[in-house]
Amino acid sequence: MVSFEMNDRKKIGLGLTGFGVFFSFLGIIFFFDKGLLAMGNILFISGVTLTIGLKSTMQFFMKRQNFKGTISFGVGFFLLVIGWPIFGMILEAYGFIVLFSGFWPTLAVFLQRIPVLGWLFQQPYVRSIAQGIMLCTWGLHFLDYFGILGDGHKAYIDA
């Protein structure tokens, strides 16, 4: 059973996840600095692991429907470490969108309840951008469901 109480481990995990996002943002701002981007990825993954636990993290990343996102994220991280930060970040962004696309509606509701951000997200222009992002992620799942994106990744899953 999942515990929703906030203990010290979860607080540290959320802090590490936040620092991971911050370092990744700084890495992008500083022209794809691979050191900052790698540090951001390590902090993000370790923060998620501390927040939801090692077993839940492994189950999430190893789910059959998440393999494409996991592989994209991992290959993107590898490309980032070997010195190709732009290609690595493109692959990581795709993997991130595929992995966490189920959380976008929950995130949107959460952000609308924050006092200042809620007002900002109620504005028509910002709302149309958010709806466009959600339609894009749903479109990717639609294309994948009907096999339009290709079956190259399924050969690894069925083996």
C-alpha positions, 0 to 999 in steps of 0.5 A, a space after each residue: 500500500 502506498 503511503 501518502 504521508 510526507 516523511 524525511 526521505 520523501 522530502 529529500 527526494 522532492 528536493 533532489 527532484 527539484 534540484 535536478 530540474 533546476 540543474 537541467 534548466 541551467 544546463 539548457 540556458 548555458 548552451 547545453 552544458 553537459 556537466 550541468 545536464 548530467 548533474 540534473 539527470 542524476 539528481 532527478 532520477 535519484 530524487 524520483 527514486 527517493 520519493 516513490 521508493 526503489 521498487 516502485 521506480 523500477 516497476 515504473 521504468 520497467 513496465 512494458 508500455 514504458 519501455 520506449 520512454 525508458 530506452 529513449 531517456 537512457 540513450 539520451 543520457 548516454 549521448 549526453 555523457 559522451 558529449 552530444 548534449 543536443 541530441 541527448 536532450 532531444 531523446 531525453 525530452 521525448 522519453 520524458 514525455 512518453 514516460 510521464 504523459 499520464 501525469 499531465 492532467 494531474 499536474 495541470 489540476 495541481 498547478 491550477 490550485 496554486 494561488 498565483 500560478 492558478 490564475 496564470 494557468 486560467 488565462 486563455 493563451 496559457 490554457 491553449 498552450 497547455 491543451 496543445 501539449 496534452 493533445 501532442 502527447 495523446 497524439 503520440 500515444 494514438 500513433 503508437 497504439 495503431 502502430 504508425 510509429 513502427 514496431 522496432 521497439 517491440 522486437 526487444 520487448 517480445 524477446 
